[in-house]
Amino acid sequence: MKSISVFEMIKIGIGPSSSHTMGPWKAAEMFLNLLKDKKIQLEDVLKVNVFLYGSLAKTGIGHGTDIAVLMGLSGYDYITVDTEKIPSIIAEIKVTNKLKLAGQVEIDFEYKKNIFFEYSTTLDFHPNGMMFQVETKSGEKFEEKYYSVGGGFVATEEINTITENAIVTPYPCHKAKSITDYCKKLNLSVSELIYVNEEAWRSRAEIRSEALNIWHEIKQCMFRGVYKSGILPGGLNVKRRAAEINDRLLKGQKFDNVDDWISAIKSSDKSFTSITKWVSCFALAVNEENASFGRIVTAPTNGAAGVIPAVLMYANCFTENFDDDMVVRFILTAGEIGTIFKKNATISAAMGGCQAEIGVSSAMAAAALTESLKGSPGQVLMGAEIAMEHHLGMTCDPIGGLVQIPCIERNSMGAMKAITASSIALESDPESARVSLDDVIKSMWETAKDMNTKYKETSEGGLATNITVGLAEC
C-alpha cells in the first residue's frame, strides 16, 4: 500500500463542504481536462448537463454543490479564487443563462434546465456521485461519472485522486501500531518519524514551509471570522457568534492584524472559563467562515474544519513555549493520524456519518496536541483513540442540508474533546490501555457500515427532520 502525504489531509480549501463543494468543483475541472484529452474542442460544445446523485442531490443546495460545479466548469480554482466574487459570478450565470466554459468559450446554460438533482437515485460506487455530460454541435455526446469520496478527493470507477501523489515511504504507517513500532525501533518521536516519511515527497525545508503556510491560513481565517457579524447564508437565519464572544473576551478591543489579536489573547484572562470560551470562539470563527463559502483549511474535511485550528490556536495561546517548531510538529502529527483513518475507514460523512468528520478531526487534534506537549508515541496514539472513542456512532443530520446546524457547534465540542483526550493521555500509561487506536478505527468503520443511510449526510433523519427549516437556532 502506498502512503498519503499529510498535506493531502490538511490543505487549503473553500467552504462549505469538502465532499459537496471542493470535490464537485475539482470533478468539474477534471471533466474539462478529460474533454481536452478526448480532443473535444470547447468551441464545438453545444450543451453541458450536470447530474447530481444521492447525497450530492439531497443536500447539494445547502452545501453549495450547484455553485461548485458552475465555478469549476467556468475555470475557477477554489484555492485562488476571490471568494467575495463567487455570488456575483453565479448570479450572472443565472441571469444571462450563459456560462463561459473553462473561462474561454461562452455557451448557453440554464441553471434550472442543465443541472439535475436526482434525489431518488444513488450510484452504487459511492453516495456522492455526479455525472457531467456534453453534447457537441455535430450531435456527439460524451459523459463521465465522478465520485466525491471525502476531504476534497475525487474518484472515478477506475482512478482516485488520492492516489495521484501516493508513494511508498521509507517507513510506511498504514496502521496506528506501525507508528509506535517504528518510533521505538528508530528512537524517534511521532513527528520526527513523519518528517522522515514526508521527505519522500519534498525537502525538510519545504515540509516546514508548507506547514507554516497552513498555519498562516488558519490564523487569517480565524481572524476574519472573529470580526464578521450578521446572519449566515442559506435561509436558516443562523447568527454568527464568534465576533460577539471575541468582543466580550477582549473587552471591546479591536485589532487591525492577526499578530496583535493573538498577543491580546495571550495577555487576557487565563481562567478555565475564559480558555474554554476562547476554544469555542476559535472553532466557531472558522466554521462560520466555512458556512459562507470562505477560504478555510480542510482538516481533514470542511464540516470539521474548525477542530484542528481551534486546538492549535489553544496550544499557541495557552501552553508554554509554543513556537513554529511546535506548529510543524502539530500539523505533521495531525495529518498522519488522518491518513490512518482514510486508509482503514473513511473521512466521508456520506459513508460514515459525522463520526467520520468531527470524530476523525478530534482524534487528529488530540494526537497533535499530545505530540506538541511532548507526549510519548504511545500517549499520542492514546489521545487519538480516546477522542475517537467518544465520537463513535455520531450521525450526520444537517438541517436544510446546510453545514450549520449542528455542524458549527460540533466543531467546538470536538475541539474540547480533543483537549480533554490529550490531557487524559498525558497522565496515562499507554501500556495499561485496554483499547488501541486500531481497535477504535475498526469499530468506527463497522459502525459506519451498519449506520442507516438517512443518518449519512442526506438530511433525511435526526435533527434534519425534527427541526423546521428556516427556524433560527436558539
Disulfide bonds with the S-S distance in Angstrom:
none
